[in-house]
Every structure is written in structure tokens, then in C-alpha cells.
Amino acid sequence: MDYNSSISVAGPERSANYLIDSHCHIHNTKDFDSTPEEIIARANQNGIKQMIVIGTSHEDSLAAKNFAETHDNIFWSYGIHPSEAGDWASEIADLPISGSVAIGEVGLDYHYQPYDRAAQIRLFEEMLALAQKHNLPLIFHIREAFDDFFPIVDNQHIKNAVVHSFSDSQINLEKALDRGYYIGVNGLATFANIPLPPVERMLLETDAPYLTPKPFRGKINESAYIKHIAEYLAFKLNIPLEKITEETTKNVQVLFQLPQPILRPA
Ligand SMILES: [Zn+2]
């Protein structure tokens, strides 16, 4: 299997020596006991130079947009999480997605009963169409729903995407890789036995404030912990930390077309 076949040649020429948190919710300041400035400073001190804040509803996406527009090196994504499917009734033509680096997190989640499968699929298909219309990559949240997910994305010929927080089977991991998708790896990998993608297809994420990695379980997750996730993966996969850093940062920048970070003296 050639995992590299669909990766574009565009992107940064020099290899990066910093990490990126490709999926976090640090714009929800009420979920943290530090200020955004403290969270960003700790991330920077630990070598994390860019972060993408992810919307989960229309209102939350606007908060993510505002957060990105008022902080250096923060990008944002417009998304409506499948758990919001029942309440969602907007016209997609009017959505304020200018400046968004992706559409997500969007997807299907059949974990919590009861769920409205038809409403989730309808919202998901609208979000796929929105991404296609604006030529944006997708950030997928898929939980216990891969049997519905694959036919839908195949039908719409979705190419540029990450399956965030993947925690399903090896077979479904391979199906996602076969479609050219990146796989988002977070703190789950440090405490749960989940299949891991090759580093050439891996994005690092925290999903902060959720999914705090070992050995910080019980604390509020934050972007600085990307460093510990990277170190854990280097150990577990027996790959040099520099290669994990270089590959995962390049992958984020290629998928989301991020510029180089603005670096200011500390
Ligand atoms: Zn998330």
C-alpha cells in the first residue's frame, strides 16, 4: 500500500523543529483554569507553535473564529458536531466560514443513545458539501459509525481529511488510510490500546480540555501536552522524536495549508 500517493508536494521546504496542536478547544475559556495567554505561553515553551481551535456548533465556531482572530498562530475550523444534528437548521449558504482552515469537527456519533441517525447523516452530508464548495479539508469525528461513514465519503469523493481521535479497529484504520486520510492521534494513545497510523499519515492533537495523556490523567488537558504525546509515540514506535515532530508538523501544514508560525522573542 502506498500511503504517500495522495500527499501534495506543496508545503514547507525546510523541516520543522516545532509541534502543532491540530485539534483543541482552548477557545472555550470556561473549561480551563488558566487564561488563554497562559495556555498559549506554556504551549510555546514546550515547542508547540501553532494550534487549531475546533468549532462544535454554530455559536462555538464563532467563538473559535474570534479566538483565532485575536491570538497569533491560532487557526480555527467551522464545524457542527453530530450531537448537534437535531438542533441544526441553518442554510449553509449563509455560514460565516471565511478564514476557516477546515470544516469540522463534523461526522457521525452513534455512541450515546438515543441518537437520530437520519438527522446526523443529513447534517454530515451538508457539511461535506460545504467543504467541497469552498475547497476546504475536513476534520471528521466518527464514533461507532464507520459502516455509515465510508459509503457517504466515497459517494462525495472526499479526499482531503483527517479522522480525528481515531479509536476504532485496525480494519477501519486501513480503510481510512486507503482513502488518503490523515489520522489524528492524541492522549488516548498513551492509555488505551488503539491502532496507530504510520507517522507519514499522523497528525498530533490534544482535543483539550478532553483526553489528557498519561501521566497527567485527572488534570485539564492543554496544548503543551502535545510534547508528551510526541515523546510517548517516539518511545512506543521506536522512531526518533525529531522525525515524529518533522512529519506530523508537515502533515498539518500540508492538509490545512498553514503559513509558517510567527515567532517572537520570549
Ligand atoms: Zn474535539
Residues whose N, C-alpha, C, O or C-beta is under 5 A from the ligand:
A	BS01	ZN	D207
